[in-house]
Amino acid sequence: MSYDYSAMVALSDPTRRAVFELVAARPRSVADLTRALPVSQPAVSQHLKVLRDAELVQVDRIGTRSIYRLDRKGLERLRTWLDGMWDVALASFAREIESFEEEVK
């Protein structure tokens, strides 16, 4: 099974990660994000587009405002992948310990 790494690629950029963390703290508009970061509104909008495309955030239209919040489905997919990697790492560690114990005997 192949994994779509777009979420990890999206979070690899420090400014985009800051946008993501602000949205994770609470839903925010582009104006809120622009005030909180040392980047322009077009830059914030571009970072949000990448995060949306990676399914890390989604947008709700409230009147003329766009409010960004975390995308639960995308985060669950990322979490499942990370949990799987953790399981693989722990299994590998256990095999190494067992192999070492056999050598010591």
C-alpha positions in Angstrom: 0.0 0.0 0.0 1.3 3.4 -1.0 1.1 6.5 1.2 0.4 10.0 0.0 3.2 12.1 1.6 1.6 15.5 0.8 0.7 16.1 4.4 4.3 15.7 5.5 5.6 17.8 2.6 3.1 20.5 3.5 4.3 20.5 7.1 8.0 20.6 6.2 7.8 24.4 5.5 8.3 26.3 8.8 5.9 29.1 7.9 3.3 26.6 6.8 3.8 24.7 10.0 3.2 27.9 12.0 -0.1 28.5 10.0 -1.1 24.9 10.7 -0.3 25.3 14.5 -2.3 28.5 14.7 -5.3 26.8 13.0 -4.9 23.8 15.3 -5.2 26.1 18.4 -8.5 27.4 17.1 -10.3 28.1 13.8 -9.1 31.3 12.2 -9.7 33.6 9.2 -6.9 34.6 6.8 -7.0 38.0 8.4 -6.4 36.5 11.9 -3.5 34.4 10.5 -2.0 37.4 8.7 -2.0 39.5 11.9 -0.3 36.6 13.8 2.5 36.0 11.3 5.2 38.1 9.7 4.0 37.3 6.2 1.6 38.9 3.7 -2.0 37.9 3.2 -1.2 36.4 -0.2 1.5 34.3 1.4 -0.9 33.1 4.1 -3.5 32.3 1.5 -0.9 30.2 -0.5 0.1 28.3 2.6 -3.5 27.6 3.4 -4.0 26.3 -0.2 -1.2 23.8 0.3 -2.6 22.7 3.6 -6.0 22.3 2.1 -4.7 20.3 -0.8 -2.9 18.1 1.7 -6.2 17.7 3.5 -4.8 19.1 6.8 -7.2 22.1 7.0 -10.6 22.8 5.5 -12.5 26.0 5.1 -16.0 27.0 6.2 -17.6 30.0 4.5 -19.4 32.2 7.0 -20.9 35.1 5.1 -18.0 36.8 3.4 -15.4 35.2 5.7 -13.5 32.0 5.2 -12.7 30.3 8.5 -10.0 27.6 8.4 -10.1 24.6 10.8 -8.3 21.3 11.0 -9.5 18.6 8.6 -10.1 15.6 10.8 -10.0 13.0 8.0 -6.6 14.1 6.8 -5.2 14.2 10.3 -6.6 10.7 11.0 -4.9 9.4 7.8 -1.6 11.0 8.9 -1.9 9.6 12.4 -2.7 6.1 11.1 0.4 6.2 8.9 2.6 7.5 11.8 1.2 4.8 14.2 2.0 2.2 11.6 5.6 3.4 11.3 5.8 3.3 15.1 4.6 -0.3 15.1 7.2 -1.2 12.5 10.0 0.5 14.5 9.0 -1.2 17.8 8.8 -4.6 16.1 12.3 -4.1 14.6 13.6 -3.1 18.0 12.1 -6.2 19.6 13.7 -8.4 16.9 17.1 -6.8 17.6 16.8 -7.4 21.4 15.8 -11.0 20.8 18.7 -11.5 18.5 21.1 -9.9 21.0 19.7 -12.1 23.8 20.2 -15.2 21.7 23.9 -14.2 21.0 24.5 -13.6 24.7 23.3 -17.1 25.7 
